[in-house]
Amino acid sequence: MQIDHNPHEPSRAALKIIGVLTAVIVLAVMVPVTFGMRWSVQQLPEWLLLPIFVGFMCFAAGFFIGRKDAFRQLRTPGRDE
Protein backbone atom coordinates (compact mmCIF):
# COMPACT_ATOMS: atom_id res chain seq x y z
CA MET A 1 0.00 0.00 0.00
CA GLN A 2 1.39 3.36 -1.05
CA ILE A 3 1.14 6.49 1.10
CA ASP A 4 0.26 9.62 -0.89
CA HIS A 5 1.60 12.10 1.68
CA ASN A 6 4.65 12.59 3.85
CA PRO A 7 4.19 10.51 7.03
CA HIS A 8 5.87 13.25 9.07
CA GLU A 9 3.18 15.82 8.13
CA PRO A 10 -0.41 15.79 9.41
CA SER A 11 -3.11 14.54 7.07
CA ARG A 12 -5.81 16.76 5.56
CA ALA A 13 -8.39 15.46 8.01
CA ALA A 14 -6.09 16.30 10.92
CA LEU A 15 -5.53 19.80 9.52
CA LYS A 16 -9.30 20.32 9.21
CA ILE A 17 -9.83 19.21 12.80
CA ILE A 18 -7.03 21.50 13.99
CA GLY A 19 -8.55 24.41 12.04
CA VAL A 20 -12.03 23.88 13.46
CA LEU A 21 -10.72 23.51 17.01
CA THR A 22 -8.64 26.66 16.63
CA ALA A 23 -11.66 28.62 15.36
CA VAL A 24 -13.85 27.38 18.23
CA ILE A 25 -11.23 28.22 20.86
CA VAL A 26 -10.61 31.68 19.38
CA LEU A 27 -14.34 32.47 19.39
CA ALA A 28 -14.79 31.07 22.90
CA VAL A 29 -12.00 33.31 24.21
CA MET A 30 -12.72 36.36 22.06
CA VAL A 31 -16.33 36.96 23.15
CA PRO A 32 -15.74 37.28 26.93
CA VAL A 33 -12.54 39.28 26.42
CA THR A 34 -14.33 41.68 24.06
CA PHE A 35 -17.20 42.24 26.48
CA GLY A 36 -14.80 42.63 29.41
CA MET A 37 -12.68 45.21 27.62
CA ARG A 38 -15.76 47.10 26.44
CA TRP A 39 -17.13 47.20 29.99
CA SER A 40 -13.77 48.38 31.35
CA VAL A 41 -13.47 51.18 28.79
CA GLN A 42 -17.04 52.32 29.47
CA GLN A 43 -16.19 52.72 33.16
CA LEU A 44 -13.47 55.29 32.41
CA PRO A 45 -14.36 58.98 31.94
CA GLU A 46 -14.12 60.37 28.41
CA TRP A 47 -11.50 62.98 29.34
CA LEU A 48 -9.19 60.13 30.36
CA LEU A 49 -9.78 57.91 27.32
CA LEU A 50 -8.48 60.38 24.73
CA PRO A 51 -4.98 60.77 26.24
CA ILE A 52 -4.74 57.01 26.79
CA PHE A 53 -5.58 56.20 23.17
CA VAL A 54 -3.40 59.01 21.77
CA GLY A 55 -0.50 57.83 23.92
CA PHE A 56 -0.98 54.25 22.78
CA MET A 57 -1.07 55.26 19.12
CA CYS A 58 2.09 57.39 19.52
CA PHE A 59 3.83 54.50 21.27
CA ALA A 60 2.78 52.06 18.52
CA ALA A 61 3.89 54.42 15.73
CA GLY A 62 7.24 55.05 17.43
CA PHE A 63 7.74 51.35 18.02
CA PHE A 64 7.16 50.44 14.37
CA ILE A 65 9.26 53.35 13.09
CA GLY A 66 12.07 52.22 15.39
CA ARG A 67 11.73 48.63 14.22
CA LYS A 68 11.89 49.72 10.58
CA ASP A 69 14.94 51.85 11.33
CA ALA A 70 16.66 48.97 13.13
CA PHE A 71 15.70 46.55 10.37
CA ARG A 72 17.36 48.76 7.77
CA GLN A 73 20.38 49.02 10.08
CA LEU A 74 20.37 52.80 9.93
CA ARG A 75 21.41 53.06 13.57
CA THR A 76 24.32 50.63 13.39
CA PRO A 77 27.41 52.29 14.95
CA GLY A 78 30.33 52.77 12.60
CA ARG A 79 28.38 52.13 9.44
CA ASP A 80 28.48 54.93 6.83
CA GLU A 81 25.80 55.03 4.18
PDB file of N, CA, C and O in Angstrom:
ATOM      1  N   MET A   1       0.837  -1.174   0.000  1.00  0.00           N
ATOM      2  CA  MET A   1       0.000   0.000   0.000  1.00  0.00           C
ATOM      3  C   MET A   1       0.887   1.244   0.000  1.00  0.00           C
ATOM      4  O   MET A   1       1.830   1.352   0.783  1.00  0.00           O
ATOM      5  N   GLN A   2       0.565   2.172  -0.889  1.00  0.00           N
ATOM      6  CA  GLN A   2       1.390   3.362  -1.045  1.00  0.00           C
ATOM      7  C   GLN A   2       0.759   4.547  -0.309  1.00  0.00           C
ATOM      8  O   GLN A   2      -0.452   4.760  -0.369  1.00  0.00           O
ATOM      9  N   ILE A   3       1.603   5.308   0.382  1.00  0.00           N
ATOM     10  CA  ILE A   3       1.136   6.492   1.096  1.00  0.00           C
ATOM     11  C   ILE A   3       1.283   7.687   0.164  1.00  0.00           C
ATOM     12  O   ILE A   3       2.342   7.887  -0.431  1.00  0.00           O
ATOM     13  N   ASP A   4       0.215   8.488   0.033  1.00  0.00           N
ATOM     14  CA  ASP A   4       0.257   9.615  -0.890  1.00  0.00           C
ATOM     15  C   ASP A   4       0.625  10.939  -0.211  1.00  0.00           C
ATOM     16  O   ASP A   4       0.454  12.003  -0.806  1.00  0.00           O
ATOM     17  N   HIS A   5       1.123  10.887   1.015  1.00  0.00           N
ATOM     18  CA  HIS A   5       1.595  12.104   1.676  1.00  0.00           C
ATOM     19  C   HIS A   5       2.785  11.756   2.568  1.00  0.00           C
ATOM     20  O   HIS A   5       3.038  10.588   2.866  1.00  0.00           O
ATOM     21  N   ASN A   6       3.493  12.772   2.978  1.00  0.00           N
ATOM     22  CA  ASN A   6       4.654  12.594   3.846  1.00  0.00           C
ATOM     23  C   ASN A   6       4.169  12.125   5.220  1.00  0.00           C
ATOM     24  O   ASN A   6       3.324  12.790   5.820  1.00  0.00           O
ATOM     25  N   PRO A   7       4.672  11.008   5.734  1.00  0.00           N
ATOM     26  CA  PRO A   7       4.187  10.508   7.026  1.00  0.00           C
ATOM     27  C   PRO A   7       4.557  11.412   8.202  1.00  0.00           C
ATOM     28  O   PRO A   7       4.000  11.263   9.290  1.00  0.00           O
ATOM     29  N   HIS A   8       5.481  12.338   8.000  1.00  0.00           N
ATOM     30  CA  HIS A   8       5.873  13.253   9.074  1.00  0.00           C
ATOM     31  C   HIS A   8       4.987  14.497   9.130  1.00  0.00           C
ATOM     32  O   HIS A   8       5.114  15.297  10.056  1.00  0.00           O
ATOM     33  N   GLU A   9       4.090  14.674   8.155  1.00  0.00           N
ATOM     34  CA  GLU A   9       3.180  15.816   8.125  1.00  0.00           C
ATOM     35  C   GLU A   9       1.768  15.339   8.455  1.00  0.00           C
ATOM     36  O   GLU A   9       1.414  14.204   8.139  1.00  0.00           O
ATOM     37  N   PRO A  10       0.956  16.193   9.087  1.00  0.00           N
ATOM     38  CA  PRO A  10      -0.414  15.786   9.414  1.00  0.00           C
ATOM     39  C   PRO A  10      -1.267  15.646   8.148  1.00  0.00           C
ATOM     40  O   PRO A  10      -1.028  16.319   7.145  1.00  0.00           O
ATOM     41  N   SER A  11      -2.246  14.776   8.216  1.00  0.00           N
ATOM     42  CA  SER A  11      -3.115  14.545   7.068  1.00  0.00           C
ATOM     43  C   SER A  11      -4.090  15.708   6.905  1.00  0.00           C
ATOM     44  O   SER A  11      -4.169  16.591   7.759  1.00  0.00           O
ATOM     45  N   ARG A  12      -4.830  15.695   5.798  1.00  0.00           N
ATOM     46  CA  ARG A  12      -5.811  16.759   5.556  1.00  0.00           C
ATOM     47  C   ARG A  12      -6.917  16.735   6.596  1.00  0.00           C
ATOM     48  O   ARG A  12      -7.380  17.788   7.034  1.00  0.00           O
ATOM     49  N   ALA A  13      -7.340  15.561   6.990  1.00  0.00           N
ATOM     50  CA  ALA A  13      -8.385  15.461   8.014  1.00  0.00           C
ATOM     51  C   ALA A  13      -7.898  16.044   9.339  1.00  0.00           C
ATOM     52  O   ALA A  13      -8.640  16.739  10.032  1.00  0.00           O
ATOM     53  N   ALA A  14      -6.649  15.754   9.681  1.00  0.00           N
ATOM     54  CA  ALA A  14      -6.094  16.300  10.920  1.00  0.00           C
ATOM     55  C   ALA A  14      -5.995  17.818  10.837  1.00  0.00           C
ATOM     56  O   ALA A  14      -6.266  18.507  11.821  1.00  0.00           O
ATOM     57  N   LEU A  15      -5.611  18.349   9.678  1.00  0.00           N
ATOM     58  CA  LEU A  15      -5.533  19.798   9.516  1.00  0.00           C
ATOM     59  C   LEU A  15      -6.911  20.447   9.625  1.00  0.00           C
ATOM     60  O   LEU A  15      -7.043  21.532  10.191  1.00  0.00           O
ATOM     61  N   LYS A  16      -7.936  19.788   9.088  1.00  0.00           N
ATOM     62  CA  LYS A  16      -9.301  20.322   9.209  1.00  0.00           C
ATOM     63  C   LYS A  16      -9.749  20.337  10.663  1.00  0.00           C
ATOM     64  O   LYS A  16     -10.353  21.307  11.120  1.00  0.00           O
ATOM     65  N   ILE A  17      -9.456  19.274  11.383  1.00  0.00           N
ATOM     66  CA  ILE A  17      -9.826  19.208  12.801  1.00  0.00           C
ATOM     67  C   ILE A  17      -9.092  20.293  13.585  1.00  0.00           C
ATOM     68  O   ILE A  17      -9.687  20.961  14.431  1.00  0.00           O
ATOM     69  N   ILE A  18      -7.815  20.466  13.308  1.00  0.00           N
ATOM     70  CA  ILE A  18      -7.034  21.502  13.988  1.00  0.00           C
ATOM     71  C   ILE A  18      -7.603  22.884  13.673  1.00  0.00           C
ATOM     72  O   ILE A  18      -7.704  23.727  14.564  1.00  0.00           O
ATOM     73  N   GLY A  19      -7.972  23.122  12.428  1.00  0.00           N
ATOM     74  CA  GLY A  19      -8.550  24.409  12.038  1.00  0.00           C
ATOM     75  C   GLY A  19      -9.862  24.697  12.730  1.00  0.00           C
ATOM     76  O   GLY A  19     -10.088  25.810  13.204  1.00  0.00           O
ATOM     77  N   VAL A  20     -10.734  23.698  12.794  1.00  0.00           N
ATOM     78  CA  VAL A  20     -12.031  23.881  13.456  1.00  0.00           C
ATOM     79  C   VAL A  20     -11.838  24.105  14.951  1.00  0.00           C
ATOM     80  O   VAL A  20     -12.473  24.988  15.527  1.00  0.00           O
ATOM     81  N   LEU A  21     -10.979  23.327  15.581  1.00  0.00           N
ATOM     82  CA  LEU A  21     -10.724  23.512  17.015  1.00  0.00           C
ATOM     83  C   LEU A  21     -10.127  24.890  17.302  1.00  0.00           C
ATOM     84  O   LEU A  21     -10.483  25.532  18.290  1.00  0.00           O
ATOM     85  N   THR A  22      -9.231  25.334  16.448  1.00  0.00           N
ATOM     86  CA  THR A  22      -8.644  26.664  16.625  1.00  0.00           C
ATOM     87  C   THR A  22      -9.711  27.746  16.519  1.00  0.00           C
ATOM     88  O   THR A  22      -9.736  28.676  17.326  1.00  0.00           O
ATOM     89  N   ALA A  23     -10.594  27.630  15.525  1.00  0.00           N
ATOM     90  CA  ALA A  23     -11.660  28.619  15.363  1.00  0.00           C
ATOM     91  C   ALA A  23     -12.595  28.629  16.568  1.00  0.00           C
ATOM     92  O   ALA A  23     -12.989  29.699  17.033  1.00  0.00           O
ATOM     93  N   VAL A  24     -12.952  27.465  17.074  1.00  0.00           N
ATOM     94  CA  VAL A  24     -13.850  27.384  18.230  1.00  0.00           C
ATOM     95  C   VAL A  24     -13.186  27.989  19.466  1.00  0.00           C
ATOM     96  O   VAL A  24     -13.825  28.732  20.212  1.00  0.00           O
ATOM     97  N   ILE A  25     -11.925  27.680  19.681  1.00  0.00           N
ATOM     98  CA  ILE A  25     -11.225  28.215  20.856  1.00  0.00           C
ATOM     99  C   ILE A  25     -11.085  29.731  20.751  1.00  0.00           C
ATOM    100  O   ILE A  25     -11.278  30.442  21.737  1.00  0.00           O
ATOM    101  N   VAL A  26     -10.749  30.230  19.559  1.00  0.00           N
ATOM    102  CA  VAL A  26     -10.612  31.682  19.381  1.00  0.00           C
ATOM    103  C   VAL A  26     -11.936  32.380  19.658  1.00  0.00           C
ATOM    104  O   VAL A  26     -11.960  33.397  20.352  1.00  0.00           O
ATOM    105  N   LEU A  27     -13.029  31.859  19.134  1.00  0.00           N
ATOM    106  CA  LEU A  27     -14.337  32.470  19.387  1.00  0.00           C
ATOM    107  C   LEU A  27     -14.727  32.369  20.854  1.00  0.00           C
ATOM    108  O   LEU A  27     -15.295  33.310  21.409  1.00  0.00           O
ATOM    109  N   ALA A  28     -14.429  31.242  21.486  1.00  0.00           N
ATOM    110  CA  ALA A  28     -14.786  31.068  22.896  1.00  0.00           C
ATOM    111  C   ALA A  28     -14.010  32.029  23.792  1.00  0.00           C
ATOM    112  O   ALA A  28     -14.516  32.444  24.834  1.00  0.00           O
ATOM    113  N   VAL A  29     -12.807  32.381  23.407  1.00  0.00           N
ATOM    114  CA  VAL A  29     -12.004  33.309  24.209  1.00  0.00           C
ATOM    115  C   VAL A  29     -12.306  34.757  23.826  1.00  0.00           C
ATOM    116  O   VAL A  29     -12.316  35.638  24.686  1.00  0.00           O
ATOM    117  N   MET A  30     -12.552  35.003  22.543  1.00  0.00           N
ATOM    118  CA  MET A  30     -12.721  36.364  22.058  1.00  0.00           C
ATOM    119  C   MET A  30     -13.967  37.048  22.618  1.00  0.00           C
ATOM    120  O   MET A  30     -13.914  38.230  22.959  1.00  0.00           O
ATOM    121  N   VAL A  31     -15.068  36.341  22.719  1.00  0.00           N
ATOM    122  CA  VAL A  31     -16.327  36.960  23.149  1.00  0.00           C
ATOM    123  C   VAL A  31     -16.238  37.493  24.577  1.00  0.00           C
ATOM    124  O   VAL A  31     -16.555  38.664  24.783  1.00  0.00           O
ATOM    125  N   PRO A  32     -15.827  36.709  25.575  1.00  0.00           N
ATOM    126  CA  PRO A  32     -15.738  37.279  26.925  1.00  0.00           C
ATOM    127  C   PRO A  32     -14.692  38.388  27.050  1.00  0.00           C
ATOM    128  O   PRO A  32     -14.902  39.360  27.776  1.00  0.00           O
ATOM    129  N   VAL A  33     -13.579  38.246  26.351  1.00  0.00           N
ATOM    130  CA  VAL A  33     -12.544  39.282  26.418  1.00  0.00           C
ATOM    131  C   VAL A  33     -13.063  40.581  25.814  1.00  0.00           C
ATOM    132  O   VAL A  33     -12.816  41.659  26.356  1.00  0.00           O
ATOM    133  N   THR A  34     -13.780  40.488  24.698  1.00  0.00           N
ATOM    134  CA  THR A  34     -14.333  41.684  24.062  1.00  0.00           C
ATOM    135  C   THR A  34     -15.319  42.385  24.982  1.00  0.00           C
ATOM    136  O   THR A  34     -15.253  43.603  25.148  1.00  0.00           O
ATOM    137  N   PHE A  35     -16.227  41.632  25.579  1.00  0.00           N
ATOM    138  CA  PHE A  35     -17.203  42.245  26.483  1.00  0.00           C
ATOM    139  C   PHE A  35     -16.527  42.812  27.722  1.00  0.00           C
ATOM    140  O   PHE A  35     -16.923  43.870  28.211  1.00  0.00           O
ATOM    141  N   GLY A  36     -15.519  42.129  28.235  1.00  0.00           N
ATOM    142  CA  GLY A  36     -14.805  42.629  29.408  1.00  0.00           C
ATOM    143  C   GLY A  36     -14.057  43.917  29.124  1.00  0.00           C
ATOM    144  O   GLY A  36     -14.078  44.841  29.937  1.00  0.00           O
ATOM    145  N   MET A  37     -13.394  43.986  27.972  1.00  0.00           N
ATOM    146  CA  MET A  37     -12.676  45.213  27.619  1.00  0.00           C
ATOM    147  C   MET A  37     -13.651  46.353  27.361  1.00  0.00           C
ATOM    148  O   MET A  37     -13.399  47.493  27.751  1.00  0.00           O
ATOM    149  N   ARG A  38     -14.760  46.045  26.709  1.00  0.00           N
ATOM    150  CA  ARG A  38     -15.756  47.099  26.444  1.00  0.00           C
ATOM    151  C   ARG A  38     -16.313  47.642  27.753  1.00  0.00           C
ATOM    152  O   ARG A  38     -16.468  48.854  27.902  1.00  0.00           O
ATOM    153  N   TRP A  39     -16.614  46.767  28.694  1.00  0.00           N
ATOM    154  CA  TRP A  39     -17.129  47.203  29.993  1.00  0.00           C
ATOM    155  C   TRP A  39     -16.092  48.051  30.716  1.00  0.00           C
ATOM    156  O   TRP A  39     -16.433  49.072  31.314  1.00  0.00           O
ATOM    157  N   SER A  40     -14.830  47.637  30.668  1.00  0.00           N
ATOM    158  CA  SER A  40     -13.766  48.381  31.350  1.00  0.00           C
ATOM    159  C   SER A  40     -13.597  49.777  30.760  1.00  0.00           C
ATOM    160  O   SER A  40     -13.430  50.749  31.496  1.00  0.00           O
ATOM    161  N   VAL A  41     -13.641  49.876  29.440  1.00  0.00           N
ATOM    162  CA  VAL A  41     -13.471  51.176  28.793  1.00  0.00           C
ATOM    163  C   VAL A  41     -14.666  52.076  29.088  1.00  0.00           C
ATOM    164  O   VAL A  41     -14.500  53.287  29.237  1.00  0.00           O
ATOM    165  N   GLN A  42     -15.860  51.510  29.175  1.00  0.00           N
ATOM    166  CA  GLN A  42     -17.043  52.321  29.470  1.00  0.00           C
ATOM    167  C   GLN A  42     -17.020  52.859  30.894  1.00  0.00           C
ATOM    168  O   GLN A  42     -17.703  53.842  31.185  1.00  0.00           O
ATOM    169  N   GLN A  43     -16.264  52.251  31.777  1.00  0.00           N
ATOM    170  CA  GLN A  43     -16.189  52.720  33.158  1.00  0.00           C
ATOM    171  C   GLN A  43     -15.294  53.949  33.294  1.00  0.00           C
ATOM    172  O   GLN A  43     -15.422  54.700  34.261  1.00  0.00           O
ATOM    173  N   LEU A  44     -14.390  54.165  32.338  1.00  0.00           N
ATOM    174  CA  LEU A  44     -13.470  55.295  32.411  1.00  0.00           C
ATOM    175  C   LEU A  44     -14.150  56.564  31.897  1.00  0.00           C
ATOM    176  O   LEU A  44     -14.982  56.495  30.993  1.00  0.00           O
ATOM    177  N   PRO A  45     -13.802  57.726  32.464  1.00  0.00           N
ATOM    178  CA  PRO A  45     -14.362  58.980  31.945  1.00  0.00           C
ATOM    179  C   PRO A  45     -13.775  59.311  30.572  1.00  0.00           C
ATOM    180  O   PRO A  45     -12.662  58.900  30.242  1.00  0.00           O
ATOM    181  N   GLU A  46     -14.546  60.064  29.777  1.00  0.00           N
ATOM    182  CA  GLU A  46     -14.122  60.368  28.410  1.00  0.00           C
ATOM    183  C   GLU A  46     -12.855  61.209  28.376  1.00  0.00           C
ATOM    184  O   GLU A  46     -12.031  61.040  27.478  1.00  0.00           O
ATOM    185  N   TRP A  47     -12.684  62.113  29.338  1.00  0.00           N
ATOM    186  CA  TRP A  47     -11.504  62.977  29.336  1.00  0.00           C
ATOM    187  C   TRP A  47     -10.223  62.180  29.577  1.00  0.00           C
ATOM    188  O   TRP A  47      -9.128  62.657  29.277  1.00  0.00           O
ATOM    189  N   LEU A  48     -10.357  60.968  30.119  1.00  0.00           N
ATOM    190  CA  LEU A  48      -9.190  60.131  30.358  1.00  0.00           C
ATOM    191  C   LEU A  48      -8.912  59.188  29.183  1.00  0.00           C
ATOM    192  O   LEU A  48      -7.770  58.780  28.966  1.00  0.00           O
ATOM    193  N   LEU A  49      -9.954  58.845  28.431  1.00  0.00           N
ATOM    194  CA  LEU A  49      -9.778  57.910  27.319  1.00  0.00           C
ATOM    195  C   LEU A  49      -8.948  58.502  26.188  1.00  0.00           C
ATOM    196  O   LEU A  49      -8.097  57.819  25.619  1.00  0.00           O
ATOM    197  N   LEU A  50      -9.189  59.772  25.859  1.00  0.00           N
ATOM    198  CA  LEU A  50      -8.481  60.384  24.734  1.00  0.00           C
ATOM    199  C   LEU A  50      -6.967  60.381  24.934  1.00  0.00           C
ATOM    200  O   LEU A  50      -6.253  59.951  24.029  1.00  0.00           O
ATOM    201  N   PRO A  51      -6.439  60.838  26.077  1.00  0.00           N
ATOM    202  CA  PRO A  51      -4.977  60.774  26.243  1.00  0.00           C
ATOM    203  C   PRO A  51      -4.428  59.348  26.248  1.00  0.00           C
ATOM    204  O   PRO A  51      -3.316  59.109  25.776  1.00  0.00           O
ATOM    205  N   ILE A  52      -5.200  58.406  26.777  1.00  0.00           N
ATOM    206  CA  ILE A  52      -4.738  57.013  26.789  1.00  0.00           C
ATOM    207  C   ILE A  52      -4.597  56.489  25.362  1.00  0.00           C
ATOM    208  O   ILE A  52      -3.573  55.901  25.012  1.00  0.00           O
ATOM    209  N   PHE A  53      -5.621  56.699  24.542  1.00  0.00           N
ATOM    210  CA  PHE A  53      -5.577  56.195  23.174  1.00  0.00           C
ATOM    211  C   PHE A  53      -4.546  56.933  22.328  1.00  0.00           C
ATOM    212  O   PHE A  53      -3.867  56.313  21.510  1.00  0.00           O
ATOM    213  N   VAL A  54      -4.417  58.255  22.510  1.00  0.00           N
ATOM    214  CA  VAL A  54      -3.402  59.010  21.770  1.00  0.00           C
ATOM    215  C   VAL A  54      -2.004  58.533  22.168  1.00  0.00           C
ATOM    216  O   VAL A  54      -1.137  58.352  21.312  1.00  0.00           O
ATOM    217  N   GLY A  55      -1.792  58.333  23.457  1.00  0.00           N
ATOM    218  CA  GLY A  55      -0.498  57.835  23.916  1.00  0.00           C
ATOM    219  C   GLY A  55      -0.191  56.456  23.363  1.00  0.00           C
ATOM    220  O   GLY A  55       0.942  56.182  22.966  1.00  0.00           O
ATOM    221  N   PHE A  56      -1.190  55.588  23.334  1.00  0.00           N
ATOM    222  CA  PHE A  56      -0.983  54.248  22.784  1.00  0.00           C
ATOM    223  C   PHE A  56      -0.640  54.310  21.300  1.00  0.00           C
ATOM    224  O   PHE A  56       0.252  53.598  20.840  1.00  0.00           O
ATOM    225  N   MET A  57      -1.340  55.154  20.549  1.00  0.00           N
ATOM    226  CA  MET A  57      -1.069  55.259  19.117  1.00  0.00           C
ATOM    227  C   MET A  57       0.324  55.839  18.858  1.00  0.00           C
ATOM    228  O   MET A  57       1.021  55.396  17.945  1.00  0.00           O
ATOM    229  N   CYS A  58       0.730  56.830  19.659  1.00  0.00           N
ATOM    230  CA  CYS A  58       2.086  57.392  19.515  1.00  0.00           C
ATOM    231  C   CYS A  58       3.143  56.336  19.848  1.00  0.00           C
ATOM    232  O   CYS A  58       4.154  56.221  19.156  1.00  0.00           O
ATOM    233  N   PHE A  59       2.901  55.573  20.906  1.00  0.00           N
ATOM    234  CA  PHE A  59       3.831  54.502  21.265  1.00  0.00           C
ATOM    235  C   PHE A  59       3.928  53.473  20.143  1.00  0.00           C
ATOM    236  O   PHE A  59       5.027  53.052  19.781  1.00  0.00           O
ATOM    237  N   ALA A  60       2.776  53.062  19.588  1.00  0.00           N
ATOM    238  CA  ALA A  60       2.777  52.059  18.521  1.00  0.00           C
ATOM    239  C   ALA A  60       3.496  52.589  17.281  1.00  0.00           C
ATOM    240  O   ALA A  60       4.284  51.871  16.667  1.00  0.00           O
ATOM    241  N   ALA A  61       3.226  53.848  16.911  1.00  0.00           N
ATOM    242  CA  ALA A  61       3.889  54.421  15.733  1.00  0.00           C
ATOM    243  C   ALA A  61       5.396  54.505  15.961  1.00  0.00           C
ATOM    244  O   ALA A  61       6.176  54.150  15.077  1.00  0.00           O
ATOM    245  N   GLY A  62       5.808  54.969  17.131  1.00  0.00           N
ATOM    246  CA  GLY A  62       7.238  55.052  17.431  1.00  0.00           C
ATOM    247  C   GLY A  62       7.900  53.692  17.450  1.00  0.00           C
ATOM    248  O   GLY A  62       9.034  53.536  16.996  1.00  0.00           O
ATOM    249  N   PHE A  63       7.189  52.705  17.976  1.00  0.00           N
ATOM    250  CA  PHE A  63       7.739  51.348  18.016  1.00  0.00           C
ATOM    251  C   PHE A  63       7.993  50.824  16.604  1.00  0.00           C
ATOM    252  O   PHE A  63       9.066  50.293  16.319  1.00  0.00           O
ATOM    253  N   PHE A  64       6.999  50.974  15.717  1.00  0.00           N
ATOM    254  CA  PHE A  64       7.156  50.440  14.371  1.00  0.00           C
ATOM    255  C   PHE A  64       8.157  51.243  13.550  1.00  0.00           C
ATOM    256  O   PHE A  64       8.860  50.676  12.713  1.00  0.00           O
ATOM    257  N   ILE A  65       8.234  52.556  13.774  1.00  0.00           N
ATOM    258  CA  ILE A  65       9.258  53.349  13.090  1.00  0.00           C
ATOM    259  C   ILE A  65      10.641  52.913  13.563  1.00  0.00           C
ATOM    260  O   ILE A  65      11.561  52.776  12.756  1.00  0.00           O
ATOM    261  N   GLY A  66      10.791  52.695  14.861  1.00  0.00           N
ATOM    262  CA  GLY A  66      12.068  52.222  15.391  1.00  0.00           C
ATOM    263  C   GLY A  66      12.436  50.846  14.876  1.00  0.00           C
ATOM    264  O   GLY A  66      13.605  50.581  14.594  1.00  0.00           O
ATOM    265  N   ARG A  67      11.453  49.964  14.751  1.00  0.00           N
ATOM    266  CA  ARG A  67      11.732  48.627  14.218  1.00  0.00           C
ATOM    267  C   ARG A  67      12.172  48.714  12.762  1.00  0.00           C
ATOM    268  O   ARG A  67      13.094  48.012  12.346  1.00  0.00           O
ATOM    269  N   LYS A  68      11.517  49.573  11.987  1.00  0.00           N
ATOM    270  CA  LYS A  68      11.890  49.723  10.582  1.00  0.00           C
ATOM    271  C   LYS A  68      13.303  50.284  10.472  1.00  0.00           C
ATOM    272  O   LYS A  68      14.093  49.841   9.638  1.00  0.00           O
ATOM    273  N   ASP A  69      13.613  51.262  11.321  1.00  0.00           N
ATOM    274  CA  ASP A  69      14.943  51.855  11.331  1.00  0.00           C
ATOM    275  C   ASP A  69      15.995  50.806  11.702  1.00  0.00           C
ATOM    276  O   ASP A  69      17.047  50.734  11.068  1.00  0.00           O
ATOM    277  N   ALA A  70      15.719  50.008  12.709  1.00  0.00           N
ATOM    278  CA  ALA A  70      16.662  48.974  13.126  1.00  0.00           C
ATOM    279  C   ALA A  70      16.783  47.886  12.059  1.00  0.00           C
ATOM    280  O   ALA A  70      17.866  47.345  11.835  1.00  0.00           O
ATOM    281  N   PHE A  71      15.672  47.571  11.406  1.00  0.00           N
ATOM    282  CA  PHE A  71      15.698  46.549  10.369  1.00  0.00           C
ATOM    283  C   PHE A  71      16.583  46.982   9.207  1.00  0.00           C
ATOM    284  O   PHE A  71      17.307  46.167   8.635  1.00  0.00           O
ATOM    285  N   ARG A  72      16.527  48.245   8.865  1.00  0.00           N
ATOM    286  CA  ARG A  72      17.360  48.756   7.772  1.00  0.00           C
ATOM    287  C   ARG A  72      18.790  49.024   8.221  1.00  0.00           C
ATOM    288  O   ARG A  72      19.641  49.392   7.411  1.00  0.00           O
ATOM    289  N   GLN A  73      19.050  48.843   9.486  1.00  0.00           N
ATOM    290  CA  GLN A  73      20.376  49.018  10.077  1.00  0.00           C
ATOM    291  C   GLN A  73      20.878  50.444   9.897  1.00  0.00           C
ATOM    292  O   GLN A  73      22.058  50.668   9.623  1.00  0.00           O
ATOM    293  N   LEU A  74      19.973  51.406  10.053  1.00  0.00           N
ATOM    294  CA  LEU A  74      20.368  52.805   9.927  1.00  0.00           C
ATOM    295  C   LEU A  74      21.050  53.311  11.192  1.00  0.00           C
ATOM    296  O   LEU A  74      21.761  54.315  11.158  1.00  0.00           O
ATOM    297  N   ARG A  75      20.832  52.611  12.315  1.00  0.00           N
ATOM    298  CA  ARG A  75      21.413  53.060  13.568  1.00  0.00           C
ATOM    299  C   ARG A  75      22.618  52.224  13.978  1.00  0.00           C
ATOM    300  O   ARG A  75      23.036  52.274  15.135  1.00  0.00           O
ATOM    301  N   THR A  76      23.174  51.468  13.063  1.00  0.00           N
ATOM    302  CA  THR A  76      24.319  50.629  13.391  1.00  0.00           C
ATOM    303  C   THR A  76      25.553  51.507  13.574  1.00  0.00           C
ATOM    304  O   THR A  76      25.906  52.249  12.657  1.00  0.00           O
ATOM    305  N   PRO A  77      26.222  51.449  14.729  1.00  0.00           N
ATOM    306  CA  PRO A  77      27.407  52.290  14.955  1.00  0.00           C
ATOM    307  C   PRO A  77      28.532  51.935  13.990  1.00  0.00           C
ATOM    308  O   PRO A  77      28.801  50.763  13.729  1.00  0.00           O
ATOM    309  N   GLY A  78      29.185  52.974  13.463  1.00  0.00           N
ATOM    310  CA  GLY A  78      30.332  52.770  12.599  1.00  0.00           C
ATOM    311  C   GLY A  78      30.007  52.452  11.165  1.00  0.00           C
ATOM    312  O   GLY A  78      30.914  52.207  10.369  1.00  0.00           O
ATOM    313  N   ARG A  79      28.749  52.447  10.812  1.00  0.00           N
ATOM    314  CA  ARG A  79      28.379  52.132   9.437  1.00  0.00           C
ATOM    315  C   ARG A  79      28.037  53.430   8.707  1.00  0.00           C
ATOM    316  O   ARG A  79      27.149  54.166   9.139  1.00  0.00           O
ATOM    317  N   ASP A  80      28.727  53.715   7.615  1.00  0.00           N
ATOM    318  CA  ASP A  80      28.484  54.929   6.834  1.00  0.00           C
ATOM    319  C   ASP A  80      27.711  54.564   5.577  1.00  0.00           C
ATOM    320  O   ASP A  80      28.099  53.679   4.814  1.00  0.00           O
ATOM    321  N   GLU A  81      26.606  55.275   5.385  1.00  0.00           N
ATOM    322  CA  GLU A  81      25.802  55.030   4.179  1.00  0.00           C
ATOM    323  C   GLU A  81      25.512  56.323   3.488  1.00  0.00           C
ATOM    324  O   GLU A  81      24.848  56.334   2.452  1.00  0.00           O
TER     325      GLU A  81
END
